[in-house]
Amino acid sequence: MIINLDKKSFILLLIFLGYLFCYIDRMVMSTCIPYIGKDLGLTKTSMGLVMSAFFAGYTVFQIPGGILVDRFGPRKTMSIAIAVWTVFTGLTGLAANLVQMVIVRALFGIGEGPYPAASMKSIALWFEPRRRATATSIILSSNALGPAVAPLLAVAVMSVWGWRGAFYCLVLPGIILASLIAIYVTDAPNAGKQDGAASGKSQPKTAPEVQYSFWQVLKEPAVWKSTVMFFFFNIAGWGFKSWLPTYLVSVRQMDMATMGVVASLPFFAGIAGYLFGGWLSDGRFKENRKAPVIIFQLTTALLLYLMYTVDSITLLVIYQTLAGFILSAGLAATWALPVSAVSRKITGRAVGIFNTGGQLAGLVSPTVIGYLVDVSKGSFNSSFLFMIACILVSSAIALTLGRNVDQTD
């Protein structure tokens, strides 16, 4: 029955599931960290360091991961990446102190590093340019579904087996998914039919790609400007995703069960946000892709301000849920820029560079916010202001992009 499914839809489903597990695996940490911190006696700065450790490995491996994808293809890269990060997800549950936790999470990040470039390379191979932002937004909606499911899953498991069990339970699904991708994903779309250029083996596509140097890809304005913009916007994105559960527990005084539900709401809304952002970028704004990016970013900044200034818990939940929707829409529109702007011959490296900027933000954001909370004696006000300022910088950079960044293959 699996083989009889429409090939494009099935490939998209497997890539989506890979990204979903990628985000569940990393976001379980955000839900567990208040309790890990209590168990291991960590300060807020140390808790931030644990969350940032993932991004140390993840960021370092973005560009090498893109090179591996362009050289060996998405199938091998994705299946091996999932297998590696699954091993270190399980090992996270064995960590007994701060040093062990930081090392394991950094290695876990290395395992996840190649996956974004591999997934976007598959989209570039399987979908024509006019449909790539839509396909990308479908994949990226998993970035909201994962964080939405993670708090509910982690709280359910922690209530029975503690925080370590939340990591152990993710090992078997990861092994199954890596096997499915290794068996069913192909790097040769429409092999043997329709597209003569795509028929036969997939390897001929790699021949012209090696003629493009790393520096040639980096010098593309759509690549480096989008990368810097993504860095500043994602400081707010990862600050929001990483610290929301701790903020709800320590500042808003929610119990574990309530926090699990409330923390998941912005990310369920974010599923629709990702789809909406990609649809809008491919539709009304396909000739001016920077416009929705700027609109969504500025609206996110406003909602973050409302979140930390409001006293009502009801209004807090409303504002954070709206923030999750708008933030995700902005991220989808941001991802559409480099994916739509460059030739698919260099998509792997372009996405690797772009995502390096975004994940450097993940390396910086959790630790900086943890430090700001410590020096503010538990207050998150300065952290929210820090995230808002970064969004404003990102919007200013977006203004420098050309009105229409789309290119042909």
Long-range contacts (C-beta under 8 A, 24 or more apart in sequence): 2-184, 3-184, 7-189, 8-126, 8-127, 8-189, 10-184, 11-122, 11-126, 11-184, 11-185, 11-186, 12-126, 12-135, 12-138, 12-139, 14-177, 14-180, 14-181, 14-184, 14-185, 15-78, 15-119, 15-122, 15-123, 15-139, 15-185, 16-138, 16-139, 16-141, 16-142, 17-142, 17-177, 18-78, 18-82, 18-115, 18-119, 18-177, 18-181, 19-115, 19-119, 19-139, 19-140, 19-142, 19-143, 19-146, 20-142, 20-145, 20-146, 20-149, 21-82, 21-146, 21-170, 21-173, 21-174, 21-177, 22-82, 22-85, 22-112, 22-115, 22-142, 22-146, 23-142, 23-143, 23-145, 23-146, 23-147, 23-150, 24-146, 24-149, 24-150, 24-153, 24-170, 25-85, 25-86, 25-89, 25-108, 25-112, 25-170, 25-174, 26-54, 26-108, 26-112, 26-146, 27-146, 27-147, 27-150, 27-151, 27-241, 28-150, 28-153, 28-154, 28-166, 28-167, 28-170, 29-54, 29-92, 29-105, 30-147, 30-150, 30-241, 30-242, 30-243, 30-244, 30-245, 30-246, 31-150, 31-151, 31-154, 31-155, 31-166, 31-245, 31-260, 31-263, 32-154, 32-158, 32-163, 32-166, 32-167, 33-245, 33-246, 34-245, 34-246, 34-249, 34-250, 35-158, 35-162, 35-163, 35-256, 36-101, 36-163, 39-163, 40-96, 40-97, 40-98, 40-101, 42-98, 43-370, 43-374, 44-246, 44-370, 44-371, 44-373, 44-374, 45-367, 45-370, 45-371, 45-374, 46-98, 46-370, 47-246, 47-370, 48-242, 48-366, 48-367, 48-368, 48-369, 48-370, 48-371, 49-98, 49-102, 49-366, 49-367, 49-370, 50-98, 50-101, 50-102, 50-105, 51-105, 51-242, 51-366, 51-367, 51-370, 52-362, 52-363, 52-364, 52-365, 52-366, 52-367, 53-101, 53-102, 53-103, 53-105, 53-106, 53-109, 54-105, 54-106, 54-108, 54-109, 54-112, 54-362, 55-109, 55-238, 55-359, 55-360, 55-362, 55-363, 55-366, 56-106, 56-109, 56-363, 57-105, 57-106, 57-107, 57-108, 57-109, 57-110, 57-111, 57-112, 57-113, 58-109, 58-110, 58-112, 58-113, 58-359, 58-362, 59-109, 59-113, 59-356, 59-359, 59-360, 59-362, 59-363, 60-109, 60-110, 60-113, 61-109, 61-110, 61-113, 61-114, 62-113, 62-116, 62-117, 62-352, 62-353, 62-355, 62-356, 62-359, 63-214, 63-349, 63-352, 63-353, 63-356, 64-113, 64-114, 64-352, 65-113, 65-114, 65-115, 65-116, 65-117, 65-118, 65-352, 66-114, 66-117, 66-348, 66-349, 66-350, 66-351, 66-352, 66-353, 67-214, 67-348, 67-349, 67-352, 68-114, 69-114, 69-117, 69-118, 69-121, 69-348, 69-352, 70-121, 70-206, 70-209, 70-210, 70-346, 70-348, 70-349, 71-206, 71-210, 73-121, 73-187, 73-202, 73-206, 74-118, 74-119, 74-121, 74-122, 74-125, 74-185, 74-187, 75-181, 75-182, 75-185, 75-186, 75-187, 76-182, 77-114, 77-115, 77-117, 77-118, 78-114, 78-115, 78-118, 78-119, 78-122, 78-181, 78-185, 79-178, 79-179, 79-181, 79-182, 79-185, 80-114, 80-178, 81-111, 81-112, 81-113, 81-114, 81-115, 81-118, 82-111, 82-115, 82-174, 82-177, 82-178, 82-181, 83-111, 83-174, 83-175, 83-178, 84-110, 84-111, 85-111, 85-112, 85-115, 85-174, 86-111, 86-170, 86-171, 86-174, 86-175, 86-178, 87-111, 87-171, 89-167, 89-170, 89-171, 89-174, 90-167, 90-168, 90-170, 90-171, 92-167, 93-163, 93-164, 93-165, 93-166, 93-167, 93-168, 94-164, 116-351, 116-352, 116-355, 117-347, 117-348, 117-349, 117-351, 117-352, 117-355, 118-348, 120-339, 120-347, 120-348, 120-351, 121-344, 121-347, 121-348, 121-351, 122-185, 122-187, 123-339, 124-339, 124-344, 124-347, 125-187, 125-189, 125-198, 125-202, 125-205, 125-344, 126-189, 129-340, 129-344, 129-406, 129-408, 129-409, 130-282, 130-286, 131-282, 132-336, 132-339, 132-340, 133-278, 133-281, 133-282, 133-286, 133-289, 133-332, 133-335, 133-336, 133-339, 133-340, 134-278, 134-279, 134-282, 136-278, 136-332, 136-335, 136-336, 136-339, 137-274, 137-275, 137-277, 137-278, 137-279, 137-281, 137-282, 137-332, 137-335, 137-336, 138-274, 138-275, 138-278, 140-274, 140-278, 140-328, 140-331, 140-332, 140-335, 141-270, 141-271, 141-274, 141-275, 141-328, 141-332, 143-270, 143-274, 143-328, 143-331, 144-267, 144-268, 144-269, 144-270, 144-271, 144-273, 144-274, 144-324, 144-328, 145-267, 145-268, 145-271, 146-267, 147-241, 147-264, 147-267, 147-270, 148-264, 148-265, 148-266, 148-267, 148-268, 148-270, 148-271, 149-264, 150-264, 151-245, 151-259, 151-260, 151-261, 151-263, 151-264, 152-260, 152-261, 152-264, 154-260, 155-256, 155-257, 155-259, 155-260, 156-260, 158-256, 159-256, 159-257, 205-345, 208-345, 209-345, 209-346, 209-348, 212-345, 212-346, 212-349, 214-349, 216-346, 217-342, 217-346, 217-349, 217-350, 217-353, 218-353, 220-341, 220-342, 220-350, 221-401, 221-402, 222-337, 222-338, 222-341, 222-342, 222-401, 222-402, 222-405, 222-407, 223-338, 223-341, 223-342, 223-350, 223-353, 223-354, 224-353, 225-397, 225-400, 225-401, 226-334, 226-337, 226-338, 226-341, 226-354, 226-357, 226-401, 227-338, 227-353, 227-354, 227-356, 227-357, 227-358, 228-357, 228-397, 229-293, 229-334, 229-357, 229-394, 229-397, 229-398, 229-401, 230-334, 230-354, 230-355, 230-357, 230-358, 230-361, 230-394, 231-357, 231-358, 231-360, 231-361, 231-394, 232-361, 232-390, 232-391, 232-393, 232-394, 232-397, 233-297, 233-330, 233-331, 233-334, 233-358, 233-361, 233-390, 233-391, 233-394, 234-331, 234-357, 234-358, 234-359, 234-361, 234-362, 234-365, 235-361, 235-364, 235-365, 235-386, 235-387, 235-390, 236-300, 236-301, 236-304, 236-327, 236-365, 236-387, 236-388, 236-390, 236-391, 237-327, 237-331, 237-358, 237-361, 238-361, 238-362, 238-365, 238-366, 239-365, 239-366, 239-369, 239-383, 239-386, 239-387, 240-266, 240-304, 240-323, 240-324, 240-327, 240-387, 241-267, 242-362, 242-365, 242-366, 242-369, 243-366, 243-369, 243-370, 243-373, 243-380, 243-383, 244-320, 247-380, 250-378, 251-378, 251-379, 251-380, 252-313, 252-316, 262-317, 262-320, 265-317, 265-320, 265-321, 265-324, 266-320, 266-321, 266-323, 266-324, 266-325, 266-327, 267-324, 267-328, 268-324, 269-321, 269-322, 269-324, 269-325, 269-328, 270-324, 270-325, 270-327, 270-328, 271-328, 272-325, 272-328, 273-324, 273-325, 273-326, 273-327, 273-328, 273-329, 273-332, 274-328, 274-329, 274-331, 274-332, 275-332, 276-325, 276-329, 276-332, 277-328, 277-329, 277-330, 277-331, 277-332, 277-333, 277-336, 278-332, 278-333, 278-335, 278-336, 280-329, 280-333, 281-332, 281-333, 281-336, 281-340, 282-336, 285-333, 286-406, 287-403, 287-404, 287-406, 288-403, 288-404, 289-333, 289-336, 289-337, 289-340, 289-401, 289-404, 289-405, 289-406, 290-337, 290-398, 290-399, 290-401, 290-402, 290-403, 290-405, 292-329, 292-330, 292-333, 293-330, 293-333, 293-334, 293-337, 293-395, 293-398, 294-395, 294-398, 294-399, 296-326, 296-327, 296-329, 296-330, 296-333, 297-330, 297-391, 297-394, 297-395, 297-398, 298-391, 298-392, 298-395, 299-326, 299-330, 300-326, 300-327, 300-330, 300-391, 301-388, 301-391, 301-392, 304-384, 304-387, 304-388, 304-391, 305-384, 305-388, 307-384, 308-380, 308-381, 308-384, 337-401, 337-405, 340-405, 340-406, 340-407, 341-405, 341-406, 341-407, 342-407, 343-407, 343-408, 343-409, 344-409, 345-409
